[in-house]
Amino acid sequence: MTIRSRRETVTFKHPFRIHGIERLLPAGAYQVIADEETLESETYTAWRRVGTSIIVPVEGVPGSVEMLSIRAGDLSDAMAVDASVAND
């Protein structure tokens, strides 16, 4: 089985929360890493997400970041909340 990591940038226009992270995160652009593994058969190859992480600033330590494990659904929920606030 092969593992790959995909990186994307998501942008929040407002301070936000993600389930599993205890603090309010500031608005801004964040790197999200999705780890996926192959699901292979004789007729096709597919990828299944096995982990999602977000890189966030370390509270109280300017210039430092940490990578925190989150659920993809929780990220989607936070992005939807941010988008709905932006349309008010």
C-alpha positions as CSV (number, residue, x, y, z in Angstrom):
1,M,0.0,0.0,0.0
2,T,1.3,3.4,-0.9
3,I,0.8,6.6,1.1
4,R,0.8,10.1,-0.4
5,S,0.3,13.5,1.2
6,R,-1.6,16.3,-0.6
7,R,-1.2,19.9,0.5
8,E,-3.7,22.7,-0.1
9,T,-4.2,26.2,1.2
10,V,-7.5,27.2,2.8
11,T,-8.3,30.8,3.7
12,F,-10.6,31.9,6.6
13,K,-11.9,35.5,6.4
14,H,-12.9,35.5,10.1
15,P,-11.4,34.0,13.3
16,F,-12.6,30.4,13.5
17,R,-12.8,27.2,15.6
18,I,-12.3,23.6,14.5
19,H,-13.6,20.8,16.7
20,G,-10.6,19.3,18.5
21,I,-8.6,22.5,18.7
22,E,-9.3,24.2,22.0
23,R,-8.5,27.8,21.0
24,L,-9.9,30.3,18.5
25,L,-7.7,30.5,15.5
26,P,-7.1,33.9,13.7
27,A,-8.4,34.6,10.2
28,G,-5.8,33.9,7.5
29,A,-4.4,31.3,5.1
30,Y,-3.7,27.8,6.5
31,Q,-1.9,24.8,5.0
32,V,-3.9,21.6,5.2
33,I,-2.3,18.2,4.6
34,A,-4.4,15.2,3.5
35,D,-2.7,11.8,3.9
36,E,-4.1,9.2,1.6
37,E,-3.5,5.5,1.0
38,T,-4.0,3.5,-2.2
39,L,-6.9,1.1,-2.7
40,E,-5.7,-1.1,-5.5
41,S,-7.6,-3.7,-7.5
42,E,-6.9,-5.4,-10.9
43,T,-9.1,-2.8,-12.7
44,Y,-8.4,0.5,-10.9
45,T,-6.5,2.4,-8.3
46,A,-8.2,4.8,-5.9
47,W,-7.1,6.8,-2.9
48,R,-8.7,6.9,0.5
49,R,-8.1,9.7,3.0
50,V,-6.5,8.3,6.2
51,G,-5.6,11.6,8.0
52,T,-6.0,15.4,7.8
53,S,-3.7,17.9,9.5
54,I,-3.7,21.7,9.6
55,I,-0.7,23.9,10.3
56,V,-1.5,26.7,12.8
57,P,0.5,29.3,14.7
58,V,1.7,28.4,18.2
59,E,-0.1,30.5,20.7
60,G,2.3,33.0,22.4
61,V,5.3,32.1,20.2
62,P,5.5,34.5,17.3
63,G,6.8,32.8,14.1
64,S,6.3,29.3,15.3
65,V,3.8,26.8,13.9
66,E,2.5,23.4,14.8
67,M,0.7,20.7,12.8
68,L,-2.5,19.5,14.4
69,S,-4.6,16.4,13.4
70,I,-8.2,17.2,12.6
71,R,-11.1,15.5,10.9
72,A,-11.8,16.5,7.3
73,G,-15.5,17.0,8.1
74,D,-14.7,19.4,10.9
75,L,-12.6,21.5,8.5
76,S,-15.5,21.5,6.0
77,D,-17.9,22.6,8.8
78,A,-15.5,25.5,9.8
79,M,-15.2,26.6,6.2
80,A,-19.0,26.6,5.8
81,V,-19.4,28.7,8.9
82,D,-16.8,31.2,7.7
83,A,-18.5,31.4,4.3
84,S,-21.9,32.0,5.8
85,V,-20.5,34.8,8.1
86,A,-18.9,36.4,5.0
87,N,-22.3,36.6,3.3
88,D,-24.0,38.5,6.1
